[in-house]
Amino acid sequence: MTTTSTTETTEDTSTGSTGASTTGEPPAVCCEPPLCGDPSIEACVCAFDPSCCAGPWTSECASLVVELDCGWCPTPEGPCCEVGAGPGCTDDAIESCVCAQLPGCCGDAWGAECVAAVDSLGCGICEEEPPKGECCEAHRGGGCLDGAVESCVCNLAPECCAGAWTEACVALVDQSGCGMCEIGGEGDCCMAQNGPGCGEPQIAMCVCAQDPFCCQQTWDSACAQEVEAFGCGVCQAGPGDCCVPGEGPGCVDLAVQECVCAVAPSCCQEQWSDACAALVEPLGCGMCGVPGETACCEPHDTPSCDDATIAECVCAQDPFCCEGTWDQGCVAEVEALGCGMCGGPSETACCETHGTPSCDDATVSECVCAQDPFCCNVQWDELCVSQVESLGCGMCEAPGETTCCEEQDTPECDDAAITQCVCAQDPFCCNVQWDGLCVSEVESFGCGMCG
């Protein structure tokens, strides 16, 4: 390489550097073959590739200027439909149109968003057939990714498949019953919410397609369980008692959960730890103490009860008792489900009808309810009383002789408990006639005594 050529090139580039300096960039030299006009850049490149100083300054040598950080060279513009390393693109009209709305495309780099804008802004055409998008999002292509939703909407509005899938097409998804887009909710889909929907639209849409209540009314605990049951998603371990640590975020009592998480958000985002359970009482969010062993045996308007062992046992089989209220049915289940004992005022209550479930003899109650859950879930009616003896669960005092021990031309007899007991096994006695067979069945069915 001659001294003359270097000098000439230096003079040429110094002239060019005057123009380059107006842009705030250093002069661009040694960026094109066949010569380099900067000794320091030459030395830097040739230290890596000596051939660049032994022969012509090739395009490979020029590319090393930037690659080795030996100097600065402007990044050449690329096609407008391809992502470029530098700003702008080769079509000035498209470049001007895009950069008018996305200045960064001409100031920083011609990225993927600039390429996409060529079509979306109407500046040019890059994709001959725009791809389909989500059914709940407007997009330039016709139709949408869900074939069933697409077919339903396009039957009503063919233009949604022939042209662009506009906001009007999106609105038809809900309005025409073709699918669901308007799904509210921001919480974890695996936890009960105070309103409809949950925070993950795809999961919500999947669940609500099979259980619309979850998106129309409220996303309750049943909806949360359906996330996995319907194959819509995977949940971590379900929330547990607010007074004990859990495997996942949150706890079963939404009011307590919201109260604690307002102070410690991680309790609803990561895990309901010992620290979260310990905050329940100090923050005034609820009670975790055990004020009395009989609280589980008394109905109340709040969920769960004061004996955590009994509460966990009952709620494992009847979640309502820990999610809704601890009502009379929950009290009855303490003994019926074998979770504990509540006791009673007298041993004869099982032989008397009453408006509450279960009776005061736990053994008799458990025996009857094992075959007739109604007696422990709703009330201890006349049939429950009659079943004490008919099911072999105990003995009640024999009633005095009644017309039930006499043949009659009419159906039924004058003792409702005996009538119901006999007719439950022989409907003829209540539908047609209380004949001699019905009389014999009073004792044979264990419904009463005739002497």
C-alpha positions in Angstrom: 0.0 0.0 0.0 1.6 3.3 -1.1 2.0 6.5 0.8 0.4 8.4 -2.0 -2.8 6.4 -1.9 -3.1 6.7 1.8 -2.6 10.5 1.6 -5.2 10.8 -1.1 -7.7 8.7 0.7 -7.1 10.7 3.9 -7.8 13.9 2.1 -11.0 12.5 0.6 -12.2 11.1 3.9 -11.4 14.3 5.8 -13.7 16.1 3.4 -16.3 13.5 4.1 -15.7 13.7 7.8 -16.9 17.3 7.7 -20.3 16.0 6.6 -20.3 13.2 9.1 -19.5 15.5 12.0 -22.8 17.3 11.4 -24.7 14.1 12.4 -22.7 13.7 15.6 -21.0 10.5 14.2 -17.2 10.0 13.7 -16.0 10.0 10.1 -16.7 6.7 8.3 -13.5 5.5 6.8 -12.1 2.1 5.7 -15.7 0.9 5.2 -15.4 0.1 1.6 -12.8 -1.5 -0.7 -10.3 -1.1 -2.2 -8.5 1.4 0.1 -8.4 2.4 3.8 -7.4 6.0 4.7 -6.8 5.7 8.4 -3.5 4.2 9.7 -4.9 3.4 13.1 -7.8 1.5 11.7 -5.4 -0.3 9.3 -3.1 -1.3 12.1 -6.1 -2.5 14.2 -7.6 -4.7 11.4 -4.2 -5.9 10.1 -3.2 -7.1 13.6 -6.1 -9.6 13.1 -5.8 -10.2 9.4 -2.3 -9.2 8.0 -3.5 -9.8 4.4 -5.5 -6.6 4.6 -2.2 -4.6 4.6 -0.4 -6.9 2.3 -2.9 -6.6 -0.5 -6.1 -4.7 -1.4 -8.5 -3.6 1.2 -11.3 -6.1 0.5 -14.9 -6.2 1.7 -13.8 -8.7 4.3 -11.3 -6.2 5.7 -14.0 -3.5 5.6 -16.4 -5.7 7.6 -13.7 -6.2 10.3 -13.7 -2.5 11.0 -16.9 -2.7 13.0 -16.6 -6.3 14.0 -13.3 -5.7 15.8 -14.4 -2.2 17.0 -11.6 -0.6 15.1 -13.7 2.2 13.8 -17.3 3.3 12.9 -19.2 2.4 9.7 -22.8 3.3 8.9 -25.1 0.2 8.9 -26.5 -0.3 5.4 -30.3 -0.3 5.1 -32.0 -3.6 4.3 -35.3 -4.5 2.7 -38.4 -3.0 4.4 -39.9 -6.5 4.9 -36.9 -7.8 6.8 -35.6 -7.0 10.2 -32.5 -4.8 9.8 -29.4 -4.2 12.0 -29.7 -0.4 11.6 -32.4 2.2 11.2 -34.6 2.7 8.1 -35.0 0.5 5.0 -34.3 0.6 1.3 -37.7 1.8 0.1 -37.9 5.5 1.0 -41.7 5.8 0.6 -42.3 2.8 3.0 -39.7 4.0 5.4 -41.2 7.5 5.5 -44.7 6.1 6.0 -43.7 3.8 8.9 -41.4 6.2 10.6 -44.1 8.9 10.7 -45.9 6.8 13.3 -43.0 4.8 14.6 -40.0 7.2 14.8 -37.9 4.6 16.5 -37.8 2.6 13.2 -35.7 5.4 11.7 -33.9 6.4 14.9 -32.8 3.1 16.4 -33.3 -0.1 14.3 -35.7 -1.5 11.8 -37.1 -4.2 14.1 -39.8 -6.7 13.8 -42.5 -4.2 14.8 -41.4 -2.0 11.9 -41.7 -4.9 9.5 -45.2 -5.7 10.9 -46.2 -2.0 10.5 -45.6 -2.0 6.8 -48.8 -4.0 6.3 -50.8 -2.9 9.4 -50.3 0.8 8.7 -51.0 0.4 5.0 -47.5 1.5 4.0 -46.9 -1.5 1.7 -47.3 -5.2 1.4 -45.0 -7.7 3.0 -47.4 -10.7 3.6 -49.6 -11.7 0.7 -51.9 -13.7 3.0 -52.0 -12.3 6.5 -52.1 -15.0 9.2 -55.2 -15.7 11.3 -55.1 -14.4 14.8 -57.0 -15.0 18.1 -60.8 -14.9 17.8 -61.0 -12.3 20.6 -58.5 -9.9 19.0 -58.9 -7.8 15.9 -56.3 -8.6 13.1 -55.7 -7.9 9.5 -56.3 -11.5 8.3 -59.7 -13.0 7.7 -61.1 -15.7 10.1 -59.5 -16.7 13.4 -57.6 -19.6 14.9 -60.6 -21.4 16.6 -62.4 -23.1 13.7 -65.7 -23.5 15.5 -65.9 -19.9 16.6 -64.7 -18.7 13.1 -67.4 -20.8 11.4 -70.1 -19.5 13.7 -69.2 -15.9 13.3 -68.6 -16.0 9.5 -72.0 -17.7 9.0 -73.5 -14.5 10.4 -71.0 -12.0 8.9 -69.1 -13.5 5.9 -66.9 -10.4 5.6 -65.1 -11.5 8.8 -63.6 -14.4 6.8 -63.4 -12.6 3.5 -61.6 -9.5 4.8 -60.1 -8.5 8.1 -61.2 -9.8 11.5 -62.4 -6.5 12.8 -63.5 -5.4 16.3 -67.1 -6.0 15.0 -66.2 -9.6 14.4 -64.7 -9.9 17.9 -67.9 -8.4 19.3 -70.0 -11.1 17.5 -68.1 -13.9 19.3 -70.0 -13.0 22.5 -73.1 -11.5 21.1 -74.0 -14.4 18.8 -73.1 -17.1 21.4 -70.2 -18.3 19.3 -67.8 -18.2 22.2 -66.6 -16.0 25.1 -64.3 -13.0 25.0 -65.7 -10.7 27.6 -64.4 -12.5 30.7 -63.7 -10.4 33.8 -61.6 -11.3 36.8 -58.0 -10.8 37.7 -57.4 -13.4 40.3 -55.8 -16.9 40.3 -58.1 -19.3 38.3 -57.3 -22.0 40.9 -58.9 -19.9 43.7 -62.4 -18.8 44.3 -63.1 -15.1 43.3 -65.6 -12.5 44.4 -66.8 -12.0 40.8 -67.1 -13.8 37.5 -64.1 -15.1 35.5 -60.4 -15.2 36.5 -57.1 -13.7 35.5 -56.2 -16.2 32.7 -58.6 -15.8 29.8 -57.7 -19.0 28.1 -58.4 -21.1 31.2 -61.6 -19.0 32.0 -62.9 -19.6 28.5 -62.2 -23.3 28.7 -64.0 -23.7 32.0 -66.9 -21.4 31.1 -67.6 -23.3 27.9 -68.6 -26.2 30.1 -69.9 -24.2 33.1 -71.2 -20.8 32.0 -72.1 -19.9 35.6 -68.4 -19.3 36.3 -68.2 -16.3 33.9 -71.8 -15.1 34.3 -72.2 -15.1 38.1 -69.1 -15.8 40.2 -65.9 -17.9 40.0 -66.6 -20.0 43.1 -64.6 -22.9 44.5 -66.4 -25.3 42.1 -65.1 -23.3 39.1 -61.6 -23.4 40.6 -61.8 -27.2 40.9 -63.0 -27.5 37.3 -59.8 -26.0 36.0 -58.1 -29.4 36.4 -61.3 -31.5 36.2 -62.1 -30.1 32.7 -58.4 -30.3 31.6 -58.2 -26.5 31.3 -55.1 -26.1 33.4 -53.0 -27.4 36.3 -53.4 -26.0 39.8 -51.1 -26.3 42.8 -52.4 -27.8 46.0 -55.8 -26.2 46.9 -56.0 -23.5 49.7 -56.4 -24.8 53.2 -57.4 -23.6 56.6 -56.3 -19.9 57.1 -54.9 -20.8 60.5 -52.4 -23.3 59.3 -49.7 -23.1 56.6 -50.7 -24.4 53.2 -48.8 -25.8 50.1 -50.0 -23.0 47.8 -51.1 -19.4 47.9 -54.2 -18.2 49.8 -56.6 -19.9 52.1 -60.2 -21.1 52.1 -61.8 -18.1 53.8 -61.8 -15.3 51.2 -62.4 -12.5 53.7 -59.5 -13.6 55.9 -57.3 -14.1 52.8 -58.0 -10.6 51.4 -57.4 -9.1 54.8 -54.0 -10.8 55.3 -52.8 -10.4 51.7 -53.5 -6.6 51.8 -50.6 -6.4 54.2 -48.6 -9.4 53.0 -49.2 -9.9 49.2 -46.8 -12.8 49.0 -49.3 -14.9 51.0 -51.6 -14.8 48.0 -48.8 -14.9 45.3 -46.4 -17.5 46.6 -47.4 -19.6 49.7 -49.7 -19.3 52.7 -46.8 -19.9 55.1 -46.6 -20.1 58.9 -46.0 -16.3 58.9 -49.3 -15.7 57.0 -51.3 -17.9 59.4 -49.7 -16.0 62.3 -51.0 -12.7 60.9 -54.7 -13.7 60.9 -55.4 -12.7 64.5 -52.9 -9.8 65.0 -54.4 -8.1 61.9 -57.9 -8.6 63.1 -58.7 -10.8 60.1 -60.1 -13.7 62.0 -59.8 -16.0 64.9 -57.5 -19.1 65.2 -57.7 -19.8 68.9 -59.8 -22.5 70.5 -62.3 -20.7 72.8 -64.3 -23.8 73.5 -64.6 -27.5 72.5 -68.3 -27.2 71.9 -68.2 -24.6 69.1 -68.1 -27.2 66.4 -71.3 -28.5 67.9 -73.1 -25.2 67.6 -74.3 -23.7 64.2 -72.9 -20.2 63.4 -72.8 -17.8 60.5 -69.1 -18.0 59.9 -67.2 -20.9 58.2 -65.2 -23.6 60.0 -65.2 -24.1 63.8 -62.8 -23.8 66.7 -61.5 -27.3 66.7 -59.2 -27.5 63.7 -59.1 -31.3 63.7 -62.9 -31.6 63.6 -63.2 -28.7 61.0 -60.6 -30.3 58.7 -62.4 -33.7 59.0 -65.8 -32.4 58.2 -64.7 -30.0 55.5 -62.8 -32.7 53.7 -66.2 -34.3 52.9 -68.3 -31.1 52.9 -66.3 -28.1 51.7 -69.3 -25.8 52.2 -68.8 -25.9 56.0 -65.4 -24.1 55.6 -66.3 -22.0 52.6 -69.8 -20.9 53.5 -71.3 -21.2 57.0 -71.0 -23.8 59.8 -74.8 -24.5 59.8 -76.8 -27.2 61.5 -75.9 -29.7 58.8 -72.2 -29.2 59.6 -72.9 -29.7 63.3 -74.7 -33.0 62.5 -71.8 -34.2 60.4 -69.4 -33.9 63.3 -70.7 -37.2 64.6 -72.2 -38.6 61.4 -68.8 -38.5 59.6 -67.0 -39.8 62.7 -65.1 -36.5 63.2 -66.0 -36.0 66.9 -68.7 -36.2 69.6 -71.3 -33.5 70.5 -73.4 -35.4 73.0 -77.1 -34.6 73.8 -79.7 -33.9 76.5 -81.4 -37.3 76.8 -81.2 -40.8 75.4 -84.8 -40.8 74.2 -84.5 -38.0 71.6 -83.7 -40.5 68.9 -87.3 -41.8 69.4 -88.8 -38.4 69.0 -89.1 -36.3 65.8 -87.5 -32.9 65.7 -86.7 -30.2 63.2 -82.9 -30.5 63.5 -80.7 -33.3 62.0 -79.2 -36.2 64.0 -80.2 -37.2 67.5 -78.7 -37.4 70.9 -77.4 -40.9 70.9 -74.3 -40.9 68.7 -74.4 -44.7 68.1 -78.1 -44.7 67.1 -77.6 -41.6 65.0 -74.6 -42.9 63.1 -76.3 -46.3 62.5 -79.5 -44.7 61.0 -77.6 -42.0 59.0 -75.3 -44.6 57.4 -78.4 -45.8 55.5 -80.5 -42.6 55.4 -78.2 -39.5 55.3 -81.3 -37.3 55.2 -81.7 -37.8 59.0 -78.3 -36.3 59.7 -78.2 -33.7 56.9 -81.7 -32.2 57.1 -83.9 -33.3 60.0 -84.8 -36.2 62.2 -88.3 -36.8 61.0 -90.9 -39.6 61.6 -89.2 -42.0 59.2 -85.8 -41.5 61.0 -87.6 -42.4 64.3 -89.1 -45.5 62.8 -85.8 -46.6 61.4 -84.2 -46.7 64.9 -85.8 -50.1 65.4 -86.4 -51.1 61.7 -82.7 -50.8 60.9 -81.7 -52.5 64.2 -80.1 -49.4 65.5 -81.9 -49.3 68.9 -85.2 -49.6 70.7 -87.9 -47.1 71.3 -90.8 -47.5 73.7 -93.7 -49.4 72.1 -96.6 -47.2 71.2 -100.1 -48.1 72.4 -102.2 -50.1 70.1 -103.7 -48.1 67.3 -105.8 -48.7 64.2 -102.5 -49.7 62.6 -103.0 -53.1 64.3 -106.4 -53.5 62.8 -107.4 -54.3 59.2 -109.2 -51.4 57.4 -110.9 -50.9 54.0 -109.0 -47.6 53.6 -105.3 -46.9 53.2 -102.9 -45.8 56.0 -103.5 -45.9 59.7 -103.7 -43.3 62.5 -100.0 -43.4 63.5 -98.0 -41.4 61.0 -94.6 -42.9 62.0 -95.9 -46.5 61.7 -97.7 -45.7 58.4 -94.6 -44.1 56.9 -92.4 -47.0 58.0 -94.7 -49.7 56.6 -95.5 -48.0 53.4 -91.9 -47.2 52.7 -91.5 -51.0 52.1 -95.1 -51.9 51.1 -96.7 -48.9 49.2 -100.0 -50.9 48.8 -100.8 -50.2 52.4 -100.9 -46.4 51.7 -102.2 -46.5 48.2 -105.0 -49.0 48.3 -105.9 -50.6 51.6 -104.5 -51.3 55.1 -105.2 -55.0 55.0 -104.2 -57.9 57.2 -100.7 -58.1 55.6 -100.1 -54.4 56.5 -101.0 -55.2 60.1 -98.6 -58.0 60.3 -95.9 -55.8 58.7 -96.1 -53.3 61.6 -94.0 -55.7 63.7 -92.2 -57.6 60.9 -90.8 -54.4 59.5 -89.9 -53.2 63.0 -92.2 -50.2 62.7 -94.0 -50.7 66.0 -95.7 -53.2 68.4 -99.2 -54.5 68.3 -99.0 -56.9 71.4 
